[in-house]
């Protein structure tokens, strides 16, 4: 079982979509980077196993978790292993706090989704598929909520879309599109900073 977990991390060029990789400590592929994962216990629920193995290998607990696909090519592993893969999202404001609280493993490192190193097994293919799924889903769902705090500015939401899609979006067009949506509601709160205060929004709660 493996999990591809995405989060936004600050970089020189702004917020970037990144994922954590784990350096393997045993054969096969000793020393190679790989996706977080582990074995499924016989009596364990799949969702619970994905959360457990992710916490054990990275000390992270995702804000969103979904089963992605089952990978079972004959040559993907010397032991002919079938891997049930999940993909997950984690709010950027929770990453450092979770890792500090749980004690972050030393063999974990964050990588830009568009600049991954060669990975063990078929994990490059898995990461590419998960990224494709995320980029498709962000266009028609509220999946961006998994990368944001409960309340956020429209600029912060646009930066999430830009990081996920890997392209710049026109701020005015993006604002008009969202303000005409029934998915967001303005709050009475504002975020202050160097510029004029920015209103905070939240997603509409579904019944």
Residue pairs with C-beta under 8 A, 6 or more apart in sequence:
1 37
1 38
1 39
1 40
1 46
1 49
1 50
1 53
1 83
1 84
1 85
1 86
2 34
2 35
2 36
2 37
2 83
2 84
2 85
2 86
2 123
2 126
3 35
3 36
3 37
3 50
3 53
3 54
3 62
3 65
3 85
3 86
3 87
3 88
4 19
4 35
4 68
4 85
4 86
4 87
4 88
4 126
4 127
4 130
4 131
5 19
5 20
5 36
5 54
5 58
5 60
5 62
5 87
5 88
5 89
5 90
6 17
6 18
6 19
6 87
6 88
6 89
6 90
6 113
6 130
6 131
6 134
6 147
6 164
7 17
7 18
7 19
7 89
7 90
7 91
7 92
7 95
7 147
8 15
8 16
8 17
8 18
8 92
8 147
8 159
8 160
8 163
9 15
9 16
9 18
9 92
9 95
9 110
10 16
11 112
14 159
14 163
15 92
15 159
15 160
15 162
15 163
16 112
16 113
16 163
17 112
17 113
17 163
17 164
17 166
18 110
18 111
18 112
18 113
19 110
19 111
19 113
19 116
19 127
20 36
20 58
20 60
20 108
20 109
20 110
20 111
21 33
21 34
21 35
21 36
21 108
21 109
21 110
21 111
21 116
21 117
21 119
22 33
22 34
22 35
22 36
22 57
22 58
22 105
22 107
22 108
23 31
23 32
23 33
23 34
23 107
23 108
23 109
24 30
24 31
24 32
24 33
24 34
24 120
25 107
28 77
28 78
28 120
28 121
29 120
29 121
32 118
32 119
32 120
33 109
33 111
33 116
33 117
33 118
33 119
33 120
33 123
34 119
34 120
34 121
34 123
35 85
35 119
35 123
35 126
35 127
36 53
36 54
36 57
36 58
36 108
37 53
37 57
37 83
38 49
38 52
38 53
38 56
38 57
39 53
40 46
40 49
40 84
41 49
44 52
46 67
46 84
47 65
47 67
47 86
50 65
50 67
50 84
50 86
50 88
51 61
51 62
51 65
54 60
54 61
54 62
54 88
55 61
55 102
57 105
57 108
58 99
58 104
58 105
58 108
59 98
59 99
59 101
59 102
59 103
59 104
59 105
59 108
60 90
60 95
60 98
60 99
61 90
61 94
61 98
62 88
62 89
62 90
62 146
63 88
63 89
63 90
63 91
63 94
63 146
63 147
64 88
64 89
64 90
64 143
64 145
64 146
65 86
65 87
65 88
66 86
66 87
66 88
67 84
67 85
67 86
68 85
68 86
68 87
68 126
68 129
68 130
68 133
69 85
69 126
69 129
70 82
70 83
70 84
70 85
71 82
71 83
71 85
71 122
71 125
71 126
72 82
72 83
73 122
74 80
76 83
76 121
76 122
77 83
77 121
83 121
83 126
85 126
85 130
87 130
87 133
87 134
88 146
89 134
89 143
89 146
89 147
90 98
90 146
90 147
91 146
91 147
91 148
91 149
92 147
93 149
111 117
113 127
113 131
114 166
116 124
116 127
118 124
119 127
134 143
134 164
135 164
135 165
135 166
137 143
138 144
138 161
138 164
138 165
142 183
142 203
144 157
144 160
144 161
144 164
145 203
147 160
147 164
148 156
148 157
148 160
150 202
151 187
151 189
151 200
151 201
151 202
152 200
152 201
152 202
153 191
153 198
153 199
153 200
153 201
154 174
154 175
154 178
154 198
154 199
154 201
155 171
155 198
157 178
157 201
158 169
158 171
158 174
158 175
161 169
161 174
162 168
162 169
178 184
182 204
183 203
183 204
184 201
184 202
184 203
184 204
185 201
185 202
185 203
185 204
186 199
186 200
186 201
187 199
187 200
187 201
187 202
189 199
189 200
190 197
190 198
190 199
190 200
191 197
191 198
191 200
